[in-house]
Amino acid sequence: MNGIIEVVTIICMVVITISIALLVFRVVNGPTNPDRAVALDLIGINLMAMVGLVAIMLATSKLNDVILLIGILLFIGTIALAKYIEKGVIIERND
């Protein structure tokens, strides 16, 4: 059973790596800024999946905190990027 789990996680890592490579291409050559924002968000989600797969391969639960931290940072980054795309500034100053 452990051999099957290792093979499946390696296959999933390869697929996620290919997905990240295609998303990096979308970030560099994206036609619009929202396309780039979505690609960056998906890169972060794929990174979370990759850390989860590493946790499965190492048979540990100590990487769960890392996954949660990446998720929190992704949420904050997505909100800031959406505000920047919508209004042009992130921090509004009332002078």
C-alpha positions as a LaTeX table, in Angstrom:
\begin{tabular}{lrrr}
\hline
Residue & $x$ (\AA) & $y$ (\AA) & $z$ (\AA) \\
\hline
Met1 & 0.00 & 0.00 & 0.00 \\
Asn2 & 2.84 & 2.41 & 0.77 \\
Gly3 & 4.29 & 1.85 & $-2.69$ \\
Ile4 & 1.03 & 2.89 & $-4.32$ \\
Ile5 & 0.85 & 6.04 & $-2.21$ \\
Glu6 & 4.42 & 6.99 & $-3.13$ \\
Val7 & 3.79 & 6.47 & $-6.85$ \\
Val8 & 0.56 & 8.47 & $-6.79$ \\
Thr9 & 2.13 & 11.36 & $-4.86$ \\
Ile10 & 5.07 & 11.50 & $-7.25$ \\
Ile11 & 2.70 & 11.55 & $-10.23$ \\
Cys12 & 0.70 & 14.33 & $-8.56$ \\
Met13 & 3.89 & 16.31 & $-7.91$ \\
Val14 & 4.86 & 16.05 & $-11.57$ \\
Val15 & 1.42 & 17.25 & $-12.67$ \\
Ile16 & 1.50 & 20.15 & $-10.20$ \\
Thr17 & 5.00 & 21.10 & $-11.39$ \\
Ile18 & 3.77 & 21.21 & $-14.98$ \\
Ser19 & 0.80 & 23.30 & $-13.86$ \\
Ile20 & 3.09 & 25.76 & $-12.06$ \\
Ala21 & 5.28 & 26.06 & $-15.16$ \\
Leu22 & 2.24 & 26.86 & $-17.32$ \\
Leu23 & 1.00 & 29.38 & $-14.75$ \\
Val24 & 4.38 & 31.12 & $-14.70$ \\
Phe25 & 4.04 & 31.45 & $-18.48$ \\
Arg26 & 0.59 & 33.01 & $-17.92$ \\
Val27 & 2.01 & 35.46 & $-15.37$ \\
Val28 & 4.73 & 36.57 & $-17.77$ \\
Asn29 & 2.61 & 36.68 & $-20.94$ \\
Gly30 & $-0.85$ & 37.34 & $-19.50$ \\
Pro31 & $-2.93$ & 39.61 & $-21.71$ \\
Thr32 & $-4.43$ & 41.55 & $-18.78$ \\
Asn33 & $-3.61$ & 42.24 & $-15.15$ \\
Pro34 & $-6.57$ & 40.20 & $-13.81$ \\
Asp35 & $-5.25$ & 37.18 & $-15.74$ \\
Arg36 & $-1.88$ & 37.65 & $-14.07$ \\
Ala37 & $-3.56$ & 37.98 & $-10.65$ \\
Val38 & $-5.50$ & 34.75 & $-11.11$ \\
Ala39 & $-2.34$ & 32.96 & $-12.26$ \\
Leu40 & $-0.42$ & 34.16 & $-9.19$ \\
Asp41 & $-3.24$ & 32.99 & $-6.93$ \\
Leu42 & $-3.27$ & 29.59 & $-8.60$ \\
Ile43 & 0.51 & 29.29 & $-8.21$ \\
Gly44 & 0.00 & 29.75 & $-4.47$ \\
Ile45 & $-2.74$ & 27.13 & $-4.39$ \\
Asn46 & $-0.49$ & 24.71 & $-6.27$ \\
Leu47 & 2.26 & 25.47 & $-3.76$ \\
Met48 & $-0.11$ & 24.55 & $-0.93$ \\
Ala49 & $-0.92$ & 21.28 & $-2.70$ \\
Met50 & 2.78 & 20.55 & $-3.18$ \\
Val51 & 3.48 & 21.07 & 0.52 \\
Gly52 & 0.54 & 18.79 & 1.32 \\
Leu53 & 1.97 & 16.09 & $-0.92$ \\
Val54 & 5.37 & 16.44 & 0.73 \\
Ala55 & 3.65 & 16.04 & 4.11 \\
Ile56 & 2.00 & 12.85 & 2.84 \\
Met57 & 5.31 & 11.48 & 1.55 \\
Leu58 & 7.08 & 12.26 & 4.81 \\
Ala59 & 4.11 & 10.92 & 6.84 \\
Thr60 & 4.09 & 13.95 & 9.13 \\
Ser61 & 1.54 & 16.51 & 10.21 \\
Lys62 & 4.12 & 19.17 & 11.05 \\
Leu63 & 3.72 & 20.84 & 7.65 \\
Asn64 & 0.06 & 21.66 & 8.28 \\
Asp65 & 1.09 & 24.98 & 9.84 \\
Val66 & 3.03 & 25.84 & 6.70 \\
Ile67 & $-0.01$ & 25.10 & 4.55 \\
Leu68 & $-2.18$ & 27.33 & 6.75 \\
Leu69 & 0.40 & 30.12 & 6.64 \\
Ile70 & 0.58 & 29.97 & 2.85 \\
Gly71 & $-3.23$ & 30.09 & 2.70 \\
Ile72 & $-3.41$ & 33.16 & 4.95 \\
Leu73 & $-0.74$ & 34.99 & 2.96 \\
Leu74 & $-2.51$ & 34.09 & $-0.29$ \\
Phe75 & $-5.77$ & 35.51 & 1.03 \\
Ile76 & $-4.15$ & 38.79 & 2.08 \\
Gly77 & $-2.28$ & 39.05 & $-1.21$ \\
Thr78 & $-5.41$ & 38.36 & $-3.25$ \\
Ile79 & $-7.37$ & 41.04 & $-1.38$ \\
Ala80 & $-4.56$ & 43.60 & $-1.85$ \\
Leu81 & $-4.19$ & 42.77 & $-5.54$ \\
Ala82 & $-7.94$ & 43.00 & $-6.12$ \\
Lys83 & $-8.04$ & 46.40 & $-4.44$ \\
Tyr84 & $-5.10$ & 47.57 & $-6.53$ \\
Ile85 & $-6.74$ & 46.41 & $-9.77$ \\
Glu86 & $-10.05$ & 48.03 & $-8.82$ \\
Lys87 & $-8.88$ & 51.40 & $-7.44$ \\
Gly88 & $-5.24$ & 51.76 & $-8.50$ \\
Val89 & $-3.95$ & 52.15 & $-4.93$ \\
Ile90 & $-3.72$ & 49.79 & $-1.99$ \\
Ile91 & $-3.53$ & 52.27 & 0.88 \\
Glu92 & $-5.78$ & 55.30 & 0.53 \\
Arg93 & $-4.51$ & 58.50 & 2.07 \\
Asn94 & $-6.79$ & 61.36 & 2.99 \\
Asp95 & $-4.62$ & 64.44 & 2.65 \\
\hline
\end{tabular}
